[in-house]
Amino acid sequence: MTLFIRFGCRVALAFIWITMPISPAADITAEPADPHLWLEEVAGEKQLDWVKARNAEAVATLATGADFKDLEARLLAILDSREKIPYVSRIGDRYYNFWRDAAHPRGLWRRTTLEQYRTPEPAWETVLDLDALATAEAENWVWHGASVHEPEDRLCLVKLSRGGADADVVREFDLETRQFVDGGFTLPEAKSRIAWRNRDSLFVATDFGPGTLTTSGYPRTVREWARGTPLAAAPLVYAGQPDDMSVTGWHDPTPGFERDFISRQITFWTNEFFLRRDDRLVPIDKPADANAGVHREWLFLELRSPWTVGDTTYAAGSLLATNFERFLAGDRQLDVLFEPAERTSLVAYSPTRNHVLLTTLDQVRSRLFVLSHRDGAWHRVPLPGVPPVATASVAAVDELDGDDYFLTTATPLEPTTLSLGTVGEDGGAEPTPLKRSPVFFDTAGLVVSQHEATSADGTRIPYFQIAPANLPADGSTPTLLYGYGGFEIPLVPGYDPLAGAAWLERGRAYVIANIRGGGEFGPAWHQAALKQNRPRAYEDFAAVAEDLIARKVTSPRRLGIKGGSNGGLLVGNMYARRPELFGAVDCQVPLLDMRRFNKLLAGASWMGEYGNPDLPEEWAFIRTFSPYHMVATDREYPPLLITTSTRDDRVHPAHARKLAARLLEYGKRVLSYENIEGGHGGAANNRQKAFMDALAWTFLDQELGGK
């Protein structure tokens, strides 16, 4: 099981579930009164009646024909396929998997041995049947994972969500008896952060009542909770500031390196962390925007900005290593494990017991390496067995006691392969394939190519195109352009069976844009589209669209766009800025009202990405990329589908509701659908996902595929 500890945020939008209505803010004075503010109450009767009316319209328009039913059934069959890869994590000497299919819509937590896992049909032992539990407790439980006490590997903290929201309930579970522990650790529903300190105590960051949450809605206090004592009596370990993002604590159980840590996430991009030693908090001297990790004797630092130490300046995007204890004592001998070039970046690193595995990108193509420390220096060799054109990732199986790793590889036209290997100083032998995903769609005649567009400021923007080899150069091909462009997250092409079955198999084109704001080329690529520079991401996306049109791959009438979350903000901007470029827009779980995003759920945590709309000087530039404020009555817009979830506790469903309401008021073509469950993923189970995906693909087909 992977234990490696990293400090800092490399994930996008994360929020907390709030059930109370949100009142209008008194500080909104620069804009006219918002007539749709009432839609911010999540579960009010009037609000849900409005949602049901919109849902009925979308269903009547998109989901009543035989073609829709056939597509939905095919997508569900893919999602429920018993042939898909059962991904596993190791706990002790067994391999655990969470599995959903038609017979188990909520899912089974199950386990097997490595010997069995190597076989085509492993013998699985059920650990927890979520469907049976949900029925017994009359709850719509959605699996959120489990945190295992190591190295004992028997007790764990199971996390269960109601309907797919990020907030969850926590219960202690015994892996040997396969039962919840009577009188064990339990936490009520909250966006908690928990970690084992030892068998009988936890680090707990949760909602302890008034004053214990940040303005982002995350815990601002860490307490140490002993078994058998009331949670409310748990002594305070650390308290962050009210306007921090969050705090958390954890224990490193590595034999010989046992230690406690506290992390303070100040903003999305800045953090502090401390070693807790003899009940003192020892600060780790690092740049505030650097992410850090510890493994055995090593401290690792990922730099997001240049860092000068003595006479040496380390480049942003570098990965550094140093001896942890010597660093605490003042030694600043730092080894460079990775240094970016103009078009290379670090995606992830994963220590095994004796090595470090690197996942990097070179021109948005995966390159994997093994780092080994011997004779006082680090040595790097390529990881063997990685196909040269595949998108690949690698992670340690269990860094506490071994050098085994899982390798995952895929291309847009070649299904995913999961392999198991063992690292050696020379890289080791080629990994052994364990599982392969089945072929879910016909790839005959399709090819993958990489291209570049030129953005408004001259920057070259790469993109991947999956399309028929004999693509007619007349602009007639229905084409879907996908993007994200935020939070330093790179987009890399992989095998997408749903897009393949619904779109590519029909001779259409699918395009992935690597725009600024993402992490394709490291921190600088992301920072180029921060705050007042956010419009660069939208200029980049428009440049890719214009290039597709100039190359006669497609035409505005045949070009659709899709994005979710921050990508929903992206396509919302394209809709408002450049409507003439597109024939349809698919906007999923979006962020759209940038005047109030920091008031809705945990939106305050994203101000490091977008800016603070409560500051007049920052609202001046934020307003230029707020779709809710950019749309106008006197402009023509392409057809728009907006989807969200009532239980989305990351991006408030009001973003989708309010833009749909405004566009309906303006007489524009807009459909909206809000799933009652599902959280930020939009769906709580495979059936819901198949339905929501079928809605989107049917919409795109109707608008882009017709005569």
N, C-alpha and C positions, 0 to 999 in steps of 0.2 A: 504493500500500500504506500502511496506517495505521501511523504511527510514534509518534504523540504519547505522551509519557512521563508516567505518573502514578505517584505514590508512595503506598503504603498499601493496605489491603484493603477491597474492596467486594464480595467474593464469599464464599459460604458454604462450609461444611465442606470442607477440603482436607487430605489425609493422605498418609502414606508407606507403601508396601508392606513388610510384614514377614513372613518365612516361618518364623521360629522360634517355638516355643511360648512363650506368656507365662505366667510363673510367678505363683502367687498372691502378692499383696502382703502383707507382714507387718504393715502398719498398719491393716488392716481388723479392728477389734475391736468396733465398736459393733453390728455385725450378726451374726446366726448364720452359721456356715460356709456357704459357697455350694456346694450340691451339684452345680451345673452348671458349675463352673469349668473342668472338663476340655474343654468345648466351645470354649474360647478357642484351643486349638491348631488352626490353620487347616486344615492338610492332613494330619493324622494319619489312619492307616487306620481306627481306631475311630471317629473323628469323621466321616469321610466316609461310612462305612457308615451311621451315624445319619442323615446328610443324605440319602443315597440312599433310605433307608426312608421318610423324610418326603416326598421328592419322588415316590416311587411312589404313596403315598397320595393326594397332591394330584392327580396325573395321573389316577389311577383315578376320583377323585371328579369332576373337572372336565373332563378332556380326552379322553374316549373317545367322545363322541357325535357324530353328524353335524352338529349345530348348532355345536359347537365347531370342527370342521374347516372348516365354511363361514365362520365368523367369522375364524378364523386366516388363511384364504386371502384374504379380503377385506382384512384389515388389511395383510397382506404385499403385496398388489397396490397399496395406497396408498403404502406405504413404498418400493416398487420402481418406482413410476410414472415413466416417462420424461418425463411432462408436468410434474412438479414443478419449482419454480424452482431452477436451478443457481446458487447464490449465488457471487459471485466477489470476489477481492481483486486489486488491481493491483500488479504487479511489473514495473518498467520500463514498456514500452509494450504489455505483454500482460496478460490477465486470467485468473487461475488459479481453478480450482474443484476441490474434492474431491467425487467422485461415487460413489454406491453404487446398484446395481440388481441384478436377478436374475442377470445375466451377470457382474457384478463385485461379489460379496458383501463382499469386503474393501475394494474401492474402487480408483478411478483418480484420480491427481493429473494434471490436464490443463489446457490453456491454449488461449486463442483471442485474437483481436483484438477491439477494441470494435466495429468494423464488423460482424464476424461475430456477435458477441454480440447485436447488435440484431435479428438475423434470427430467424425461428421455429425453425430448425434450424441452429445454429452448427456450423462445422467445427472440431472439437477435435483438438488434438495431444496425445497421451499423453506425459506427462513421467515418471511412475513408476506401474507397474502393481503394486499391492500384492498382488494374488492371485498373480501370477507370482513375485514376490519371496518370498512366504511358502512357495510350493511349492518353489522352488529351495533355500531355506534351512531347510525343514522347521520353520518357526516360524509361530505364529498371530499374525502382526503385525496390530496395530490402529493406524490413523493417529492421530498426535497433533499434526500440524502441522509447520511449518517456519519457521525464523528466517532472514531474508535479509540479507546484507551490503549495506547501502545507503551511498552512492548508486550503487555499481557494478551491483547487481541481477543478479549472476551466481552467486555462491557462496551456499549456504544450509546450514543445519544442520537436517536432517530428524530428527524425533522419532518413534520407533516403540515401541509398547507391546506386551508379551506378554499377550494375552488381554483387553486393555482396562483394566489397572491404571493408576493415575496415574504410577507409576514407568516410565521409558522409557529406551531406548537412543538415543544421538545419533550421527549420522553426517554427515560433510560431503558435499555433493552439488553437482554442477556443472549449472546449468540450461541451459547451451548444449549440452554433450555429452550431457546426460541420463544421467549416470553418477555413481556414488559416486566421490569423489576418492581415488585410490590414495595411501595414506600420509597422508590428510587427518585432520582432527580427528575423533576418536571418543571417546565416553564409554560406559562400561559402564552396566548398568541401575541407575538410582537416581532419586530425586526431585530432579533437578538443575535449576539455574537458570543459563542460559547467555546470553551476549550478545556480539555482535561488538564489539571495540574498534577494530580496523582489519582489513585484509584478512589479516593474518598473526598476529593475536593475539585472544584471547577473554578476557572476564571469566567465570570459572567458579566457581560455588558448588555443591558436590556432596559426596558421602561420600568423604572422604580418609582414613578410618580412625578408630580410637578417638579420642573427644574432639572430632570435627569436626562432629557433629550436635547439634542442640538437644534438649531433653527432648521436644519435639513431633515429633522425627524429621526435621526439615528441616536443610539446611546452615547452619552457624554461621560459616563462613569463606568469604571471597571471595579468589580468587587470579587472577593474570594469567598466562595460558598462551600461550606463544609457539609458533608453528608449528615443528615439527621437534624440539621438546624434550619430555622425559618429563613427563607430567601431574604426577607426584609431585614434580618439581623446580620446579613453578610457584611463583613467589614470592608470599608472603602480602601482600594489600592491606589486608584488614580482618578482624577477628575479633569477633563478637558474644559475648554472654554465654550460658552453657549453658542458662539458662531463658528466653532469648528465643524468639520464634517462628521467625524465619529472617533471613537477610541475602542481599543480591544486589547486583550491580554492572552498569552498562551505560554505553554511549556514545551521545551525541546527535550524529548525523552531519549535522545541518542546516548547509548551507553558510553560513559566516560566524558560526555559533554552535556550533562543535564543542566538546564538553566531556564530561567523565566524571563519573559519579555513583555513590554508594554509598548503599544503603538498609538500615536496620536495622528490621525489624518486631519490636517489643518484645513486644506482645501482639496479639491480633486487632484491637484498636481503637486502638493507640498505635504510633507509629513515629518514627524520626529519619531524616533524610537529609542527605547531605553532598555538596558539590562537591569533586571531586578536582582540585586545581590545584597544579602543580609538586610532585607527590608528597606534598602536604599535603591533609588532609581538612578542609574549611571547613564547619562546621555551618550549616545554614539555620535561622534563628531563627523558629520557628513553634510553635503549640500542638501538644502531643504527639499529640492525637487528631484533628488536622486532616490531611486528605489533600491532597497537593500535586502539581502538574504544571508542566512547563516547555514552552514553545513559542516559538521565536525569542527575542525580547527579553522575553517575559512569564513571570511566575510566577503561577500560579493556586493558590488555597487554598480548599478545601471545609471549612467549619467544622462540627464535630459538637457543639460547646458554645460558649456565648458567649465572645467574645474582646474584651477591652478594650485598646485601643491609644491612649495619650494620653487625650483626653477623649471618645473615641468607643467605644461598645460595639457590636460586630457580632453579629448574632443567629446562633444555631445554625441550621444549614441554609443559610447564605449561601454564595455563591460570590464570591470576591474576586479582583482582578487588580492586579498592580503590576509595575513595571519590575524585572527580576531583578537586574541589576547595581547599580542604585540601592538596592534592598532590602538587598543584601549590604553596601553601604557605610553602611547605617544609616537611609536614607530610609524612612519609614513612611506614604507617601502610598498609600492603598489605595482602589481603586474597587470599588463594589458592582455586580456583574453580575447577581446574583439574590438576592433576599431573600424568604424564605417568608412567606406569610400562614397563617392558622389551618388551612386545608385545601388548601394548595399545597405542592409540594416539587420539588426538583431531582432528576431521575433521572440525567442524564448531560450532559456537554458535550464537544464535539469541535471543535477548531480546524481550520480550513482554513488555507491560507497567509496569508490576509489578514483572516479573520473567525473568529468563534466561533459554533458551532451549539449551541443549548440544547434539551434534551428535558426537559420539566417535566410535572407532574401537577397538575390542578385538579379537585378532587373525584374523584380517581382517573381522570380523563380526560386524554388526551395534549394538550399544547399545546407547539408548537415555535416557536423564535425564532431570529433572526439578530442577532448583535452585531457592530458595526463600530466601530473606533476611528479617529476623525478629529477634527481641530481640538482636540486635547487632551482629548477626552471620548469615552465609549462611548455608542453609539446602538443602540436595540433596535427591531426590527420583526418581525412574524410571518413565519414561513417560508411562502411561498405554496404552494398546491396541496395542503394537508393537509385531508382531509375532517373536518368538525367532530365526528363521533362515532367516528372510528376510533382504534384504538390504533396509535401511530406511533413510529418511532425514526429517527434520522438520524445519519450518520457520514461524515466526510471520506473521499474516495477516496484521496488522497495529499496530506497537508498540507505536504510538502516543496516542492512546485512548482505547486500549483494550488488552485482554489476549487470543484472539483467535489465533489458529495456523492451518496450513496445514501440514498434515502428508502424506508422500508418501512412499509406501512399494511395494516391488516386489521381486521375485526370478527368476532365469533363466528359470524356468518352470511354474511360476505363474504370470499372467499379473499384471500390476501395478494397485494399488488401491490408490485413493486420498480421504483422510478423513479430516474432520473439527472437531477440538476440542477446548476446553477452559481450560486453565491452572488454577489450584488451588494449595494451599499450600501443599496439599497431592497428588499432581499430577493432580487432577481433574478426572472427569468421562472419560470413554473410548470414543475416538473420534467416530464420526458418518461417515460411508462411504458416500461419495458424488458421486463419479464416479469410474467405473472400466473399464480398457481397455479390449477389446474383446480378445478371444483366436485366435491368428493369425496362429498358426502352431500346428501340432499334436505332443504332448509330450509323447505319449504312449511308455513305455519301456525305457524312458530316466531317468537318475539319476544324481544328483550333488554330487560330493565328493571333499574333500580338501586333498591335499598331500603336501609333502615337498621334495625338492631336496637339495643336499649338494653342495655348490659352491666350487670353487678352494681353497678358504682360510678357508673352513670348516663352513661357515655361512649357516644356514638353510633358504631356500628360499621357502615360501609357494606358492602354486598354486591351482586354482580351475579347475576341470574337469567336463564338461557336456558331457555325452556319454551314449550309450545304456547300460542297466544293464547287459546284456548278452554279453558284449564286448569280442570278441575272443582274447585270449592271444597269438596271433601268429604274431603280428606286421602288420596286413593287413588293419587296419582301417585308412582311410584318416582322418587326424587330422590337425586342424589349431591352431597354438599357437600365442597368441596375447600379446603384451607388450607395455609399454611406458617408465617407468624408468627415470623420470626427473621432475624437477621443484616442487618437493614435492607434486605431485599429486598422490593420491592413486587410484588403480584400484579395484573396487568392482563389484561382479557379479550382473547383473540385467536382466530384460526381454528384449531381443533383437529379435523382430519379424522378422527382415530381415535375420539375421543369422539363426534363427530357420527355416524359410521357405526355405532358399536356401541351408542350410547345415545340421543342426541337424535333421530335419525331414527325411533325407535320410540315417539315421543310422550312421552318422559320429560323430567325437569328436571335441569339441571346448574347448580350454584351455586358462586360463587367468593367467599370471605370475606376481607375486608381487615382482619384483626385486628391488634392491637398486637403489637409485635415485628418487624413488617415495616417497609417504608420508604415506605408510601403517603403519609404526611404528614411525612416528614423524620425527623431524628434523634430528636426528642422522642417520636414515635410508637414508634420502636424502643426507646428507653431506658425507656419506661414499662413494658416487660416484661422488663427485664434482671434476672438473678440472683434475688434474693428476690421480685421482682415478676413472675417468669415466670408464675405462675398467672393473671395478668390475661389473657394470651393465650388460656388455656383457658376462662376465663369469657366472653371475647368470642365464641369459637367456639360455646360452648354457647348464648349469647344468640341467635346467628344461627339455630341449630337450633331453638330454642324459638320464634323469630319465624316460621320456615317452618311450624311446626306450628300456631301460633296463627292464621296467615293461611289455614290449611287447604290449603296447597300440597301438604303431605304429612302423614305420621303417623310415629310412631316405628317402626312395623312396616315402613314403606316408605322410611325415610331411611337412606342409607348415607353413609359418610365415607371420604375418601381423602387420604393425605399421604405424602410421601417425604422421607428424610433428616431434617432438623429437623422437617419435616411429619410424618414417621413418629413422632417423639416427641410431636407434637401429637395425632395420632389415638390413639396409645398411651395418652395421658392421658385422652382422651375415653372410651376403652374402660374404663379403670380408675375414672374419676371419675363418669361419667354414663352408665353402660351402658343405663339405661332409655330414653334418648333415641334409640337407634339400632338398626336392624335388621341391619346388617352393617358391618364395618370392614375396609378395604383398607390395609394398612400396608406401605410399600415402603422398602427399604434403610434401616431405622430406627435411631435412637439410642434405647436403652431402659433399659440398666443404668447409671444415673447415679452409682452408687457407684464404678464402675470405668472410667467413660468416659475419664478422664484417664490411665489406664494402658494403654488399648487404642489401638495405632497412634499417631496424632498428636493424640489427644484433649486433651492438655494445652493445645493452642492454642485451645481453645474455652472455657477457664475464664473469660475476659473476658465471655463471653455467659451462662454458667450458674453460675459460682462454682467453688470448689475443694472437692471432697468430702473431702479429707484434713484440712480444718480443721473441727473439731467444730461450731463456730458456723455454718459454711456448709453442712455436711452436714445440719444440722437443717432448713434450708429446701429444700435440694436433694432430700432424701428425699420431700418432699411432691409432687414431680413426676417421680419415678422409677418408671415403670410396672412394672418388674421387681419392685420392692419394694411396690407398691401393690395388686397383685392379691391376692385372697383366696379361700380355698376355699369360703366360705359366701355368696358373691354370685353372682347370675346375670349372665352376660355375653352379648352378641350374638356370632354367628359371626364369626370372625376369619381373615383370610388375611394371612400375612406372607411377603414375598419379599425375597431378598437375593442376593448374588453372592459366591462363594468368592474371586474376585479383586478384591473391593472393598477398596481400600486407603485409602479415606476413612473410611467408617463400618465398623468391624470386623463381619464376619458373625456373631460371637458374640452381638451384641445380639439379633438375630432368633432365633438358635438357642436361646439361654437362655430367652427368654420363652416360646417355643413348648414347650420341654421342661417348664418350670414349669406351664404351663397343661394340658399333657397329664397331668402328675402330678396335677393338681387335677381332672381329668376334664372339662375344658371343651372346647367345640367350636373347634378351631383346625386350620387347614391351613397348612403352610409349604412353600415351594419355594425352593431355592437353585440359581441358575444357576452352573455351574462357571466361566464366564467373565463378562466384561462390565464389571468395575470398578464404580464407583459409579453408572453409568448403568443397571446391571442386565443389559445385553445388549451383546454385542460386534459384532453385525451385525443386519441387518433381520429375518432369519428368527428369531433369538432374541427380538428385541423383539416381533415379531408374536405369537409363542407366549406370551411372558410377559404381554402385554397381553390376549390372548384368555383366559388363565387368570383375570385380574382381572375382566374384563367378564363372563365366564361365572359366576364366583362371585357378583358383584353381582346379575346377572339371576336366578340361582337363589334368592338370599336375599330379594330385594326385589321381584322381578317376578311371583312366583307368586301363586296364589290364597290 
